[in-house]
Amino acid sequence: MAPPTPIQRARQARFETAIGLAAPFLDLVLAIGDRISRIAGPDDPSYPLRPPGQPSELDRLARESRQRLEAAQARAEPGAAVASPPATGAGSPGLEASPPE
């Protein structure tokens, strides 16, 4: 890669100066937003709260996906590789068609 030209170095210096000058303001915006979200967050009805220790929906989906994978591996021939399901598990072809266990 070629070294930067004088114009590129000057432009880089201007951007770094602008970011350096804006950083304290952006930190303040983040701090204010954090405070507001901590104060207003729990009262918001669209904010899903669950008690500590209660498994989330993602935990249930991961467990079901693991069970489907293990069932597919059990049905496969010995030594045959079975592909892992995608991380989401939703909307993937073949996952919905699995027989109930």
Secondary structure, DSSP 4 states (H G I P E B T S, - for coil): -PPPPHHHHHHHHHHHHHHHHHHHHHHHHHHHHHHHHHHHTTT-TTS----TTPPPHHHHHHHHHHHHHHHHHHHSPTT---PPPPSS-TT-TTTTTSPP-
